[in-house]
Amino acid sequence: GAIARVMFGENGKLSDLPQYANVDLPPGRLLIEGPGGGGFGEPFDRPFETVAADVKDGVVSVKSAREDYGVVVDPETFEVDEKATGKVRGGQDEYFNSL
């Protein structure tokens, strides 16, 4: 999995900081990027509408919705294609099987 990143910036430029250190920082921008959590339960059992809402909110990409959750979401309307989703979740999708 991914590791966390800690960055500090002044004048529009960010520099990486050590993850484990005591550092005195002047005024500026501190950015901490944490890795995502592992989640709970089987991703393919997640309700279609919940995955689509996460895509709409920018939490999950359209690609991740399909590959990780088995849900096919229209990138413009955020509607779930239930027929295509059924194929992906049923293991009958050519795109999914080629990954």
MODELLER restraints for C-alpha pairs under 7 A, 6 or more apart:
rsr = mdl.restraints
at = mdl.atoms
rsr.add(forms.Gaussian(group=physical.xy_distance, feature=features.Distance(at['CA:2:A'], at['CA:35:A']), mean=5.40, stdev=0.5))
rsr.add(forms.Gaussian(group=physical.xy_distance, feature=features.Distance(at['CA:3:A'], at['CA:34:A']), mean=6.89, stdev=0.5))
rsr.add(forms.Gaussian(group=physical.xy_distance, feature=features.Distance(at['CA:3:A'], at['CA:35:A']), mean=5.68, stdev=0.5))
rsr.add(forms.Gaussian(group=physical.xy_distance, feature=features.Distance(at['CA:4:A'], at['CA:33:A']), mean=5.45, stdev=0.5))
rsr.add(forms.Gaussian(group=physical.xy_distance, feature=features.Distance(at['CA:4:A'], at['CA:34:A']), mean=4.43, stdev=0.5))
rsr.add(forms.Gaussian(group=physical.xy_distance, feature=features.Distance(at['CA:4:A'], at['CA:35:A']), mean=5.60, stdev=0.5))
rsr.add(forms.Gaussian(group=physical.xy_distance, feature=features.Distance(at['CA:5:A'], at['CA:19:A']), mean=6.94, stdev=0.5))
rsr.add(forms.Gaussian(group=physical.xy_distance, feature=features.Distance(at['CA:5:A'], at['CA:32:A']), mean=5.79, stdev=0.5))
rsr.add(forms.Gaussian(group=physical.xy_distance, feature=features.Distance(at['CA:5:A'], at['CA:33:A']), mean=5.08, stdev=0.5))
rsr.add(forms.Gaussian(group=physical.xy_distance, feature=features.Distance(at['CA:5:A'], at['CA:34:A']), mean=6.64, stdev=0.5))
rsr.add(forms.Gaussian(group=physical.xy_distance, feature=features.Distance(at['CA:6:A'], at['CA:16:A']), mean=5.89, stdev=0.5))
rsr.add(forms.Gaussian(group=physical.xy_distance, feature=features.Distance(at['CA:6:A'], at['CA:17:A']), mean=5.41, stdev=0.5))
rsr.add(forms.Gaussian(group=physical.xy_distance, feature=features.Distance(at['CA:6:A'], at['CA:18:A']), mean=6.93, stdev=0.5))
rsr.add(forms.Gaussian(group=physical.xy_distance, feature=features.Distance(at['CA:6:A'], at['CA:19:A']), mean=6.18, stdev=0.5))
rsr.add(forms.Gaussian(group=physical.xy_distance, feature=features.Distance(at['CA:6:A'], at['CA:31:A']), mean=5.94, stdev=0.5))
rsr.add(forms.Gaussian(group=physical.xy_distance, feature=features.Distance(at['CA:6:A'], at['CA:32:A']), mean=4.62, stdev=0.5))
rsr.add(forms.Gaussian(group=physical.xy_distance, feature=features.Distance(at['CA:6:A'], at['CA:33:A']), mean=6.47, stdev=0.5))
rsr.add(forms.Gaussian(group=physical.xy_distance, feature=features.Distance(at['CA:7:A'], at['CA:14:A']), mean=5.94, stdev=0.5))
rsr.add(forms.Gaussian(group=physical.xy_distance, feature=features.Distance(at['CA:7:A'], at['CA:15:A']), mean=5.30, stdev=0.5))
rsr.add(forms.Gaussian(group=physical.xy_distance, feature=features.Distance(at['CA:7:A'], at['CA:16:A']), mean=4.36, stdev=0.5))
rsr.add(forms.Gaussian(group=physical.xy_distance, feature=features.Distance(at['CA:7:A'], at['CA:17:A']), mean=5.35, stdev=0.5))
rsr.add(forms.Gaussian(group=physical.xy_distance, feature=features.Distance(at['CA:7:A'], at['CA:30:A']), mean=5.89, stdev=0.5))
rsr.add(forms.Gaussian(group=physical.xy_distance, feature=features.Distance(at['CA:7:A'], at['CA:31:A']), mean=5.10, stdev=0.5))
rsr.add(forms.Gaussian(group=physical.xy_distance, feature=features.Distance(at['CA:7:A'], at['CA:32:A']), mean=6.35, stdev=0.5))
rsr.add(forms.Gaussian(group=physical.xy_distance, feature=features.Distance(at['CA:8:A'], at['CA:14:A']), mean=5.30, stdev=0.5))
rsr.add(forms.Gaussian(group=physical.xy_distance, feature=features.Distance(at['CA:8:A'], at['CA:15:A']), mean=5.44, stdev=0.5))
rsr.add(forms.Gaussian(group=physical.xy_distance, feature=features.Distance(at['CA:8:A'], at['CA:16:A']), mean=6.53, stdev=0.5))
rsr.add(forms.Gaussian(group=physical.xy_distance, feature=features.Distance(at['CA:8:A'], at['CA:17:A']), mean=6.80, stdev=0.5))
rsr.add(forms.Gaussian(group=physical.xy_distance, feature=features.Distance(at['CA:8:A'], at['CA:29:A']), mean=5.60, stdev=0.5))
rsr.add(forms.Gaussian(group=physical.xy_distance, feature=features.Distance(at['CA:8:A'], at['CA:30:A']), mean=4.57, stdev=0.5))
rsr.add(forms.Gaussian(group=physical.xy_distance, feature=features.Distance(at['CA:8:A'], at['CA:31:A']), mean=6.18, stdev=0.5))
rsr.add(forms.Gaussian(group=physical.xy_distance, feature=features.Distance(at['CA:9:A'], at['CA:15:A']), mean=6.10, stdev=0.5))
rsr.add(forms.Gaussian(group=physical.xy_distance, feature=features.Distance(at['CA:9:A'], at['CA:28:A']), mean=5.73, stdev=0.5))
rsr.add(forms.Gaussian(group=physical.xy_distance, feature=features.Distance(at['CA:9:A'], at['CA:29:A']), mean=4.93, stdev=0.5))
rsr.add(forms.Gaussian(group=physical.xy_distance, feature=features.Distance(at['CA:9:A'], at['CA:30:A']), mean=6.46, stdev=0.5))
rsr.add(forms.Gaussian(group=physical.xy_distance, feature=features.Distance(at['CA:10:A'], at['CA:28:A']), mean=5.20, stdev=0.5))
rsr.add(forms.Gaussian(group=physical.xy_distance, feature=features.Distance(at['CA:10:A'], at['CA:29:A']), mean=6.49, stdev=0.5))
rsr.add(forms.Gaussian(group=physical.xy_distance, feature=features.Distance(at['CA:43:A'], at['CA:68:A']), mean=6.66, stdev=0.5))
rsr.add(forms.Gaussian(group=physical.xy_distance, feature=features.Distance(at['CA:43:A'], at['CA:69:A']), mean=4.97, stdev=0.5))
rsr.add(forms.Gaussian(group=physical.xy_distance, feature=features.Distance(at['CA:44:A'], at['CA:69:A']), mean=4.82, stdev=0.5))
rsr.add(forms.Gaussian(group=physical.xy_distance, feature=features.Distance(at['CA:44:A'], at['CA:70:A']), mean=5.69, stdev=0.5))
rsr.add(forms.Gaussian(group=physical.xy_distance, feature=features.Distance(at['CA:44:A'], at['CA:89:A']), mean=6.65, stdev=0.5))
rsr.add(forms.Gaussian(group=physical.xy_distance, feature=features.Distance(at['CA:48:A'], at['CA:71:A']), mean=6.21, stdev=0.5))
rsr.add(forms.Gaussian(group=physical.xy_distance, feature=features.Distance(at['CA:48:A'], at['CA:80:A']), mean=6.86, stdev=0.5))
rsr.add(forms.Gaussian(group=physical.xy_distance, feature=features.Distance(at['CA:51:A'], at['CA:65:A']), mean=6.51, stdev=0.5))
rsr.add(forms.Gaussian(group=physical.xy_distance, feature=features.Distance(at['CA:52:A'], at['CA:73:A']), mean=6.20, stdev=0.5))
rsr.add(forms.Gaussian(group=physical.xy_distance, feature=features.Distance(at['CA:52:A'], at['CA:78:A']), mean=5.97, stdev=0.5))
rsr.add(forms.Gaussian(group=physical.xy_distance, feature=features.Distance(at['CA:52:A'], at['CA:79:A']), mean=6.86, stdev=0.5))
rsr.add(forms.Gaussian(group=physical.xy_distance, feature=features.Distance(at['CA:52:A'], at['CA:80:A']), mean=6.58, stdev=0.5))
rsr.add(forms.Gaussian(group=physical.xy_distance, feature=features.Distance(at['CA:54:A'], at['CA:60:A']), mean=5.43, stdev=0.5))
rsr.add(forms.Gaussian(group=physical.xy_distance, feature=features.Distance(at['CA:55:A'], at['CA:61:A']), mean=5.56, stdev=0.5))
rsr.add(forms.Gaussian(group=physical.xy_distance, feature=features.Distance(at['CA:55:A'], at['CA:62:A']), mean=6.25, stdev=0.5))
rsr.add(forms.Gaussian(group=physical.xy_distance, feature=features.Distance(at['CA:56:A'], at['CA:78:A']), mean=6.06, stdev=0.5))
rsr.add(forms.Gaussian(group=physical.xy_distance, feature=features.Distance(at['CA:62:A'], at['CA:73:A']), mean=6.14, stdev=0.5))
rsr.add(forms.Gaussian(group=physical.xy_distance, feature=features.Distance(at['CA:62:A'], at['CA:75:A']), mean=6.35, stdev=0.5))
rsr.add(forms.Gaussian(group=physical.xy_distance, feature=features.Distance(at['CA:65:A'], at['CA:71:A']), mean=5.30, stdev=0.5))
rsr.add(forms.Gaussian(group=physical.xy_distance, feature=features.Distance(at['CA:65:A'], at['CA:72:A']), mean=6.58, stdev=0.5))
rsr.add(forms.Gaussian(group=physical.xy_distance, feature=features.Distance(at['CA:66:A'], at['CA:72:A']), mean=5.16, stdev=0.5))
rsr.add(forms.Gaussian(group=physical.xy_distance, feature=features.Distance(at['CA:67:A'], at['CA:96:A']), mean=6.80, stdev=0.5))
rsr.add(forms.Gaussian(group=physical.xy_distance, feature=features.Distance(at['CA:70:A'], at['CA:85:A']), mean=6.13, stdev=0.5))
rsr.add(forms.Gaussian(group=physical.xy_distance, feature=features.Distance(at['CA:70:A'], at['CA:88:A']), mean=5.47, stdev=0.5))
rsr.add(forms.Gaussian(group=physical.xy_distance, feature=features.Distance(at['CA:70:A'], at['CA:89:A']), mean=5.23, stdev=0.5))
rsr.add(forms.Gaussian(group=physical.xy_distance, feature=features.Distance(at['CA:71:A'], at['CA:85:A']), mean=4.90, stdev=0.5))
rsr.add(forms.Gaussian(group=physical.xy_distance, feature=features.Distance(at['CA:72:A'], at['CA:80:A']), mean=5.82, stdev=0.5))
rsr.add(forms.Gaussian(group=physical.xy_distance, feature=features.Distance(at['CA:72:A'], at['CA:81:A']), mean=5.55, stdev=0.5))
rsr.add(forms.Gaussian(group=physical.xy_distance, feature=features.Distance(at['CA:72:A'], at['CA:84:A']), mean=6.26, stdev=0.5))
rsr.add(forms.Gaussian(group=physical.xy_distance, feature=features.Distance(at['CA:72:A'], at['CA:85:A']), mean=5.15, stdev=0.5))
rsr.add(forms.Gaussian(group=physical.xy_distance, feature=features.Distance(at['CA:73:A'], at['CA:79:A']), mean=5.65, stdev=0.5))
rsr.add(forms.Gaussian(group=physical.xy_distance, feature=features.Distance(at['CA:73:A'], at['CA:80:A']), mean=4.61, stdev=0.5))
rsr.add(forms.Gaussian(group=physical.xy_distance, feature=features.Distance(at['CA:73:A'], at['CA:81:A']), mean=6.10, stdev=0.5))
rsr.add(forms.Gaussian(group=physical.xy_distance, feature=features.Distance(at['CA:74:A'], at['CA:80:A']), mean=6.44, stdev=0.5))
rsr.add(forms.Gaussian(group=physical.xy_distance, feature=features.Distance(at['CA:87:A'], at['CA:93:A']), mean=5.18, stdev=0.5))
rsr.add(forms.Gaussian(group=physical.xy_distance, feature=features.Distance(at['CA:88:A'], at['CA:96:A']), mean=6.41, stdev=0.5))
